[in-house]
């Protein structure tokens, strides 16, 4: 009894190195120490099994004899891999993403989801009476002078390519021009001065179509006032600026977007030489019209926008004027002013037909010199020259009905063009021969009857 009342956890025999088993009291019951160790191991194994059962269910997990969990065919994962595992830990998931893919950091909802307009709640403590009357609009800042030129220059240059005034008008409406509206015609005219005659014609049409939609008549008048003041600077880049600006003014008056008394208002008040020359040019053009007739041909009649009939007429007049004057350079300049390089085959065709219809050698030589000059200056390309001759080859049977001996004249002219280097050898070989060969008699041995040219 004295030994049992001792504070020592072991008995006296055990302290003396006895072989009696060590015991511990738990809840009033004495339990061997070895069984306590086994109970702890089993409890730890059960906790591991319970923790991994939901994650690795159905993978063939088992518990060894000493309480450790064994996984068949499973490689242990690292702690980092467990933290990044996004599978459900409850064991009830189907492997689908959470919230249908709408969950996670920085996600606003499922793809393609459309949110309705949030209605204002009157019972909201933060409700404001003025909130219902608020109107939210996109504010476009007005363009300054630097941004104006940088923004509108590509628009006008693109217009010179497509020629659609409605597209330019829609693009200008989206911009906040502010007080820079009057600068639209100024910029358009400044760019057209450096371009072609067709660009100036398109600029006149653009200003006429924009008047009333984007700019007003007052803005147009203000823009021409500024052009007259800037003429000394425009002459540095375009020496013909005074005459061209005068033609723009005359065309604007003819289109009705500029007052007919605009030119008269400058009489006796202009000191600039260039501005006076522009106003004089406009006065001369306006005096040529009768009864307020519009000036539609102030920029000529060139450009691919003209009708085919009109272009054919212009080319025919060009060739007739050349046969009268004999000026090759003037004919070349007039052809370039038409600005129809895709239609130069018409000039080749008409020129060869004139040779076939002529009676003397003068037209033959002049047309040959003209084609030779246009070929050397590269005004007429190889493709256009070839198309012109092929058209003559195709229509020579019909031409021969009206013009006798056209086959022989064509063969002679084609040979001369080949010797001059205008056409190639394959194109010369395509020239058709005379349609019917006549013999002197049946027994003459095949001798051809001579023809007089």
C-alpha positions as CSV (number, residue, x, y, z in Angstrom):
1,X,0.0,0.0,0.0
2,X,2.9,2.3,0.7
3,X,4.3,1.7,-2.7
4,X,0.9,2.3,-4.4
5,X,0.5,5.6,-2.6
6,X,3.8,6.8,-4.1
7,X,3.9,9.7,-6.5
8,X,6.2,7.8,-8.9
9,X,4.5,6.5,-12.0
10,X,6.4,3.2,-11.7
11,X,6.3,0.6,-9.1
12,X,9.3,-0.3,-7.0
13,X,10.0,-3.4,-9.0
14,X,10.1,-1.5,-12.3
15,X,12.5,1.0,-10.8
16,X,14.7,-1.9,-9.8
17,X,14.8,-3.1,-13.3
18,X,12.0,-5.7,-12.9
19,X,10.3,-7.3,-15.8
20,X,6.7,-6.4,-14.8
21,X,4.7,-4.5,-17.5
22,X,4.3,-0.7,-17.2
23,X,0.7,0.5,-16.6
24,X,-1.2,3.8,-16.8
25,X,-4.5,4.8,-15.4
26,X,-7.0,6.3,-17.8
27,X,-10.5,7.2,-16.5
28,X,-9.9,4.9,-13.5
29,X,-8.8,2.0,-15.6
30,X,-5.3,0.7,-15.7
31,X,-4.1,0.2,-19.3
32,X,-0.8,-1.1,-20.5
33,X,1.5,1.6,-22.1
34,X,1.9,-0.5,-25.3
35,X,-1.8,-0.5,-26.0
36,X,-1.9,3.3,-25.7
37,X,0.8,3.7,-28.4
38,X,-1.1,1.4,-30.7
39,X,-4.3,3.4,-30.1
40,X,-2.6,6.6,-31.1
41,X,-1.3,5.1,-34.3
42,X,-4.6,3.7,-35.2
43,X,-6.3,7.0,-34.5
44,X,-3.8,8.9,-36.7
45,X,-4.3,6.4,-39.5
46,X,-8.1,6.7,-39.3
47,X,-7.7,10.5,-39.6
48,X,-5.6,10.2,-42.7
49,X,-8.0,7.7,-44.2
50,X,-10.9,10.0,-43.5
51,X,-9.1,13.0,-45.0
52,X,-8.1,11.2,-48.2
53,X,-11.3,9.2,-48.7
54,X,-13.2,12.1,-50.2
55,X,-10.3,13.1,-52.5
56,X,-9.1,9.7,-53.5
57,X,-12.2,7.6,-53.3
58,X,-12.3,4.6,-55.5
59,X,-8.5,4.6,-56.0
60,X,-7.9,1.4,-54.0
61,X,-6.6,3.0,-50.8
62,X,-5.8,0.5,-47.9
63,X,-4.4,0.7,-44.4
64,X,-1.3,-1.3,-43.5
65,X,-0.9,-3.3,-40.3
66,X,0.8,-0.5,-38.5
67,X,-1.9,2.0,-39.4
68,X,-0.3,3.8,-42.5
69,X,-2.4,4.5,-45.5
70,X,-1.3,2.8,-48.7
71,X,-2.4,4.1,-52.2
72,X,-2.2,1.7,-55.1
73,X,-1.0,3.3,-58.4
74,X,-1.0,6.8,-57.0
75,X,2.1,9.0,-56.8
76,X,2.1,11.3,-53.7
77,X,1.5,14.9,-54.6
78,X,3.5,17.8,-53.3
79,X,1.9,20.2,-50.7
80,X,2.0,22.9,-53.4
81,X,0.0,20.7,-55.8
82,X,-2.6,20.1,-53.1
83,X,-3.0,23.9,-52.5
84,X,-3.5,24.5,-56.2
85,X,-6.0,21.7,-56.6
86,X,-9.4,23.2,-57.6
87,X,-11.4,20.0,-57.3
88,X,-14.1,19.7,-54.7
89,X,-12.9,18.5,-51.3
90,X,-16.4,17.3,-50.3
91,X,-16.4,14.4,-52.7
92,X,-19.7,15.4,-54.2
93,X,-18.5,17.4,-57.2
94,X,-18.8,16.3,-60.9
95,X,-15.5,17.8,-62.0
96,X,-17.2,20.9,-63.6
97,X,-15.9,24.4,-63.0
98,X,-17.5,26.4,-60.2
99,X,-20.5,28.5,-61.0
100,X,-20.5,27.4,-64.6
101,X,-17.2,29.2,-65.3
102,X,-18.3,32.5,-63.7
103,X,-16.4,32.0,-60.5
104,X,-12.9,33.0,-59.7
105,X,-10.9,36.2,-59.2
106,X,-11.5,39.0,-61.7
107,X,-14.5,37.2,-63.4
108,X,-17.7,39.3,-64.0
109,X,-19.9,36.5,-65.2
110,X,-20.3,33.8,-67.7
111,X,-19.2,34.5,-71.3
112,X,-21.9,36.3,-73.3
113,X,-23.9,37.3,-70.2
114,X,-25.8,40.6,-70.7
115,X,-26.6,42.6,-67.7
116,X,-29.9,44.5,-67.5
117,X,-30.0,48.2,-66.7
118,X,-30.0,48.6,-63.0
119,X,-33.2,50.2,-61.8
120,X,-33.0,52.9,-59.1
121,X,-34.5,51.8,-55.8
122,X,-36.4,54.6,-54.1
123,X,-36.0,52.9,-50.7
124,X,-32.2,52.9,-51.1
125,X,-30.7,55.1,-48.3
126,X,-28.3,56.6,-51.0
127,X,-31.2,57.5,-53.3
128,X,-31.0,60.9,-54.9
129,X,-34.0,62.6,-56.5
130,X,-31.8,64.2,-59.2
131,X,-30.5,60.8,-60.2
132,X,-33.5,60.0,-62.4
133,X,-33.1,63.2,-64.4
134,X,-29.4,62.6,-65.2
135,X,-28.6,62.1,-68.9
136,X,-25.2,60.6,-69.7
137,X,-23.7,61.5,-73.1
138,X,-20.3,61.0,-74.7
139,X,-18.5,64.3,-74.8
140,X,-16.2,64.9,-77.8
141,X,-13.7,67.7,-77.3
142,X,-13.5,70.3,-80.1
143,X,-10.5,70.0,-82.3
144,X,-7.7,72.5,-82.1
145,X,-5.9,73.8,-85.2
146,X,-3.1,71.2,-85.0
147,X,-5.4,68.2,-84.4
148,X,-7.8,69.5,-87.1
149,X,-5.2,69.3,-89.9
150,X,-3.9,66.0,-88.6
151,X,-7.4,64.4,-88.5
152,X,-8.9,65.8,-91.7
153,X,-6.0,65.5,-94.1
154,X,-6.3,61.6,-94.4
155,X,-10.0,61.9,-94.8
156,X,-9.7,64.3,-97.8
157,X,-6.9,62.3,-99.4
158,X,-9.0,59.1,-99.1
159,X,-11.9,61.0,-100.7
160,X,-9.7,61.7,-103.7
161,X,-9.5,57.9,-104.1
162,X,-13.2,56.8,-103.7
163,X,-15.1,60.1,-104.5
164,X,-18.0,59.5,-102.1
165,X,-19.1,62.8,-100.6
166,X,-21.6,61.1,-98.3
167,X,-18.9,59.1,-96.5
168,X,-16.9,62.3,-95.9
169,X,-20.0,64.1,-94.6
170,X,-20.7,61.2,-92.1
171,X,-17.1,61.2,-90.9
172,X,-17.1,65.0,-90.3
173,X,-20.4,64.8,-88.4
174,X,-18.8,62.5,-85.9
175,X,-16.1,65.1,-85.2
176,X,-16.6,68.2,-83.0
177,X,-15.3,70.8,-85.4
178,X,-16.5,73.7,-83.3
179,X,-15.2,77.0,-84.7
180,X,-13.0,75.2,-87.2
181,X,-15.9,74.4,-89.6
182,X,-14.8,77.1,-92.1
183,X,-11.4,75.5,-92.3
184,X,-12.8,72.4,-94.0
185,X,-13.0,74.1,-97.5
186,X,-9.7,75.8,-96.9
187,X,-7.9,72.5,-96.2
188,X,-9.6,70.8,-99.2
189,X,-8.7,73.5,-101.6
190,X,-5.1,73.6,-100.3
191,X,-4.7,69.9,-101.0
192,X,-6.4,70.1,-104.4
193,X,-3.9,72.8,-105.5
194,X,-1.1,70.3,-105.3
195,X,-3.2,67.6,-107.1
196,X,-4.6,66.9,-110.5
197,X,-7.5,68.6,-112.3
198,X,-9.8,65.7,-111.4
199,X,-8.9,66.3,-107.7
200,X,-10.0,70.0,-108.1
201,X,-13.2,68.9,-109.7
202,X,-13.9,66.5,-106.8
203,X,-13.1,69.2,-104.3
204,X,-15.6,71.6,-105.9
205,X,-18.3,68.8,-105.6
206,X,-17.3,68.1,-102.0
207,X,-17.7,71.8,-101.0
208,X,-21.0,72.0,-102.7
209,X,-22.3,68.8,-101.1
210,X,-21.1,69.8,-97.6
211,X,-22.7,73.2,-97.7
212,X,-25.9,72.9,-95.7
213,X,-25.0,69.8,-93.8
214,X,-21.6,70.4,-92.3
215,X,-20.8,74.0,-93.2
216,X,-23.0,77.0,-94.0
217,X,-22.8,79.6,-96.7
218,X,-21.3,82.0,-94.2
219,X,-18.6,79.4,-93.5
220,X,-17.9,79.0,-97.2
221,X,-17.5,82.8,-97.6
222,X,-15.2,82.9,-94.6
223,X,-13.1,80.1,-96.0
224,X,-12.5,81.9,-99.3
225,X,-11.6,85.1,-97.5
226,X,-8.9,83.1,-95.7
227,X,-7.7,81.6,-99.0
228,X,-7.3,85.0,-100.5
229,X,-5.2,86.2,-97.5
230,X,-3.0,83.0,-97.6
231,X,-2.3,83.3,-101.4
232,X,1.2,84.7,-100.9
233,X,2.1,81.5,-99.0
234,X,0.2,79.2,-101.4
235,X,2.1,80.6,-104.4
236,X,5.4,79.2,-102.9
237,X,4.2,75.6,-103.3
238,X,1.7,76.1,-106.2
239,X,2.8,78.9,-108.7
240,X,-0.7,78.7,-110.4
241,X,-2.5,79.2,-107.1
242,X,-4.1,82.6,-107.9
243,X,-5.7,81.3,-111.1
244,X,-6.8,78.1,-109.5
245,X,-8.4,79.9,-106.5
246,X,-10.2,82.2,-108.9
247,X,-11.6,79.2,-110.7
248,X,-12.7,77.7,-107.3
249,X,-14.5,81.0,-106.5
250,X,-16.2,81.1,-109.9
251,X,-17.3,77.4,-109.5
252,X,-18.7,78.1,-106.0
253,X,-20.7,81.1,-107.3
254,X,-22.0,78.9,-110.2
255,X,-23.0,76.1,-107.7
256,X,-24.9,78.6,-105.7
257,X,-23.0,78.2,-102.4
258,X,-21.3,81.6,-102.7
259,X,-23.1,84.9,-103.2
260,X,-23.0,86.4,-106.7
261,X,-21.9,89.7,-105.2
262,X,-18.9,88.2,-103.5
263,X,-16.4,89.3,-106.1
264,X,-17.9,92.7,-106.4
265,X,-17.4,93.3,-102.7
266,X,-13.6,93.2,-103.1
267,X,-13.4,95.9,-105.8
268,X,-11.0,98.7,-104.8
269,X,-10.1,97.1,-101.4
270,X,-7.4,94.5,-102.4
271,X,-3.8,95.4,-102.2
272,X,-2.3,91.9,-102.6
273,X,-1.2,91.2,-106.2
274,X,-2.1,87.4,-106.0
275,X,-5.5,88.1,-104.5
276,X,-6.3,90.6,-107.2
277,X,-5.2,88.1,-109.9
278,X,-7.6,85.5,-108.4
279,X,-10.5,87.8,-108.3
280,X,-9.8,88.9,-111.9
281,X,-9.8,85.3,-113.0
282,X,-13.1,84.7,-111.3
283,X,-14.6,87.8,-112.9
284,X,-13.6,86.6,-116.4
285,X,-15.1,83.2,-115.9
286,X,-18.3,84.5,-114.5
287,X,-18.7,87.0,-117.3
288,X,-18.5,84.1,-119.8
289,X,-21.7,82.6,-118.4
290,X,-25.1,83.7,-119.6
291,X,-28.1,84.0,-117.4
292,X,-26.4,82.5,-114.3
293,X,-25.5,79.3,-116.0
294,X,-23.4,76.9,-113.8
295,X,-19.8,76.5,-114.6
296,X,-19.4,72.7,-114.8
297,X,-16.4,72.5,-117.1
298,X,-14.1,74.9,-115.3
299,X,-11.7,72.1,-114.4
300,X,-11.9,70.3,-117.8
301,X,-13.5,67.0,-118.6
302,X,-10.9,64.5,-117.5
303,X,-11.0,61.7,-115.0
304,X,-12.3,58.2,-115.0
305,X,-15.6,59.3,-113.8
306,X,-16.6,60.6,-117.2
307,X,-18.7,58.5,-119.5
308,X,-17.2,56.3,-122.2
309,X,-19.0,58.3,-125.0
310,X,-17.6,61.5,-123.7
311,X,-14.1,60.1,-123.5
312,X,-14.3,58.7,-127.1
313,X,-15.4,62.1,-128.3
314,X,-12.5,63.8,-126.5
315,X,-10.0,61.4,-128.0
316,X,-11.4,61.9,-131.5
317,X,-11.2,65.7,-131.2
318,X,-7.6,65.3,-129.9
319,X,-6.5,63.3,-132.9
320,X,-8.2,65.7,-135.4
321,X,-6.5,68.7,-133.7
322,X,-3.2,67.0,-133.9
323,X,-3.6,66.3,-137.7
324,X,-4.3,70.0,-138.2
325,X,-1.5,71.4,-136.0
326,X,1.1,68.6,-136.0
327,X,2.1,69.4,-132.4
328,X,3.1,66.1,-130.8
329,X,3.8,67.7,-127.4
330,X,0.4,69.4,-127.2
331,X,-1.4,66.1,-128.1
332,X,0.6,64.3,-125.4
333,X,-0.3,67.0,-122.9
334,X,-4.0,66.8,-123.8
335,X,-4.0,63.0,-123.4
336,X,-2.4,63.2,-120.0
337,X,-5.0,65.8,-118.9
338,X,-7.8,63.3,-119.6
339,X,-6.3,61.1,-116.7
340,X,-7.6,57.9,-118.2
341,X,-4.5,55.6,-118.6
342,X,-6.8,52.6,-118.6
343,X,-8.5,54.0,-121.8
344,X,-5.4,54.8,-123.9
345,X,-6.1,51.8,-126.1
346,X,-9.0,53.8,-127.6
347,X,-6.5,56.4,-128.9
348,X,-4.4,53.6,-130.5
349,X,-7.5,52.2,-132.1
350,X,-8.8,55.5,-133.4
351,X,-5.4,56.5,-134.7
352,X,-4.9,53.2,-136.7
353,X,-8.5,53.5,-138.1
354,X,-7.7,57.1,-139.3
355,X,-4.7,55.7,-141.2
356,X,-6.8,53.1,-142.9
357,X,-9.4,55.7,-143.9
358,X,-6.9,58.2,-145.1
359,X,-6.0,58.5,-148.8
360,X,-2.5,60.1,-148.6
361,X,0.8,59.4,-146.9
362,X,0.7,62.5,-144.7
363,X,-1.7,61.0,-142.2
364,X,0.3,57.8,-142.3
365,X,3.5,59.5,-141.2
366,X,1.9,61.8,-138.6
367,X,0.1,59.0,-136.8
368,X,3.3,56.9,-136.9
369,X,5.2,59.8,-135.3
370,X,2.5,60.3,-132.7
371,X,2.5,56.7,-131.6
372,X,6.3,56.6,-131.6
373,X,6.5,59.7,-129.3
374,X,3.8,58.4,-126.9
375,X,5.6,55.0,-126.8
376,X,9.0,56.5,-126.0
377,X,7.6,58.8,-123.3
378,X,5.8,55.8,-121.7
379,X,2.5,57.6,-121.8
380,X,1.0,54.6,-123.5
381,X,2.0,51.3,-121.9
382,X,2.6,47.9,-123.6
383,X,-0.7,46.5,-122.6
384,X,-2.7,49.5,-123.9
385,X,-0.8,49.5,-127.2
386,X,-1.4,45.8,-127.6
387,X,-5.1,46.1,-126.8
388,X,-5.5,48.9,-129.4
389,X,-3.9,46.8,-132.2
390,X,-5.9,43.7,-131.2
391,X,-9.1,45.7,-131.5
392,X,-8.2,46.7,-135.0
393,X,-7.3,43.1,-135.9
394,X,-10.7,41.9,-134.7
395,X,-12.7,44.6,-136.6
396,X,-10.7,44.7,-139.8
397,X,-13.3,42.6,-141.7
398,X,-16.0,45.2,-141.0
399,X,-13.6,48.0,-141.8
400,X,-12.7,46.4,-145.1
401,X,-16.4,46.6,-146.2
402,X,-16.2,50.4,-146.1
403,X,-12.6,51.0,-146.9
404,X,-11.1,48.9,-149.8
405,X,-7.5,47.8,-149.6
406,X,-7.6,48.2,-145.8
407,X,-5.8,44.8,-145.3
408,X,-2.8,45.9,-147.4
409,X,-2.6,49.3,-145.7
410,X,-2.8,47.7,-142.3
411,X,0.0,45.3,-143.1
412,X,2.2,48.1,-144.3
413,X,1.5,50.3,-141.2
414,X,2.1,47.4,-138.8
415,X,5.4,46.6,-140.4
416,X,6.5,50.3,-140.1
417,X,5.4,50.2,-136.4
418,X,7.5,47.1,-135.9
419,X,10.5,48.7,-137.5
420,X,10.1,51.7,-135.3
421,X,10.0,49.5,-132.1
422,X,6.4,50.4,-131.2
423,X,5.1,46.9,-131.3
424,X,6.6,43.5,-130.8
425,X,7.2,40.7,-133.3
426,X,4.4,38.4,-131.9
427,X,2.0,41.3,-132.2
428,X,3.1,42.0,-135.8
429,X,2.6,38.3,-136.7
430,X,-1.0,38.5,-135.5
431,X,-1.8,41.0,-138.2
432,X,-4.4,39.4,-140.5
433,X,-3.7,39.1,-144.3
434,X,-6.1,40.0,-147.1
435,X,-9.4,38.1,-147.1
436,X,-9.5,36.7,-150.7
437,X,-6.8,36.0,-153.2
438,X,-7.7,36.4,-156.8
439,X,-5.9,34.8,-159.7
440,X,-5.5,36.2,-163.3
441,X,-6.8,33.0,-164.8
442,X,-7.0,29.4,-164.1
443,X,-4.0,28.4,-166.2
444,X,-1.5,31.1,-165.2
445,X,0.4,28.9,-162.7
446,X,-0.9,30.7,-159.6
447,X,0.3,34.2,-160.4
448,X,-1.5,36.8,-158.1
449,X,-3.2,39.7,-159.7
450,X,-1.4,43.0,-158.9
451,X,-3.3,45.5,-156.8
452,X,-2.8,49.3,-156.9
453,X,-2.4,51.1,-153.6
